[in-house]
Amino acid sequence: MATPFNPGADILGTTQNEQGTILVQTGDVVGEETHSSDAEWWQAVGFASRPAKAKPGESACQTVTLEQGSNDVCIASRDIRGAGLYGRLGEGETCVYAGGPNNSGTCKVTLRNAGAATAIEALADAINLGADAADAIALAPALQSWASSVNLALAAIAALLGATGPVMGAPGAVPTTPALASTVASSVVKAAQ
C-alpha cells in the first residue's frame, strides 16, 4: 500500500491568497517538474514563514506533504541552504532567522545557553520591540545602569530649569561626562541651528 506522505518534495514557489493563507507549489526543482500547485502550508500556531525562492535546476526548500488528491498539505519543512545563516547550535539552543528572498540572510535571533542564564543575540539592520510605556521589558544590568544615568542627568537638567521633566524615580547626582572640544561643541550647535 502506498503512503499518502511524500517526504522531500521541493518547494518551487509560494503565494498568499486573499485571506492570507500561504499556498505552495511543490515538485522537483532539479527535474523542473510540478507535483501540486496550491498545497496548503501548515505551520505551528503563532509562527508564519515563507521559504526563500527556489533556484531552478539547483536547490530549494523541502517539505513533507500529505497528499490528498486535490488539496495537498505541507506539514513540515527544512531548508539546508539556511545552515550557514543559523550557524552552529548547541544542544537546547534555538535560532529563528529570515533568509530573505534569496536566502542570503536578513535577520536572526539566537537563544543560546549561557550557563545559568540564556543569552539572546539579535542581528538585524533594525530591531523593533514593538513595546509602549505599558509594556515591561527586562533590561540587562549594563543597560539598566545606562538608563539610570540618563534618568539622573534628565532630573538634574529639569532641576536647573526649575521644572519637572520626564523623570522616573528620585533625582540624584549627575554622572560626570567628558568635556567636548570646542570644535565638536560648535559643530553640534551649528547642526542644531
Secondary structure, DSSP 8 states (H G I E B T S, - for coil): ---SEEEEEEEEEEEE-TT--EEEEEEETTTTEEEEEEEEE---TT--------BTTTB--EEEEE--SSS-EEEEEE-GGGHHHH----TT-EEEEE-TTTTS--EEEEEEEETTEEEEEEE-S-------TTS-----HHHHHHHHHHHHHHHHHHHHHTS--S--S------------HHHHHHHHHHH-
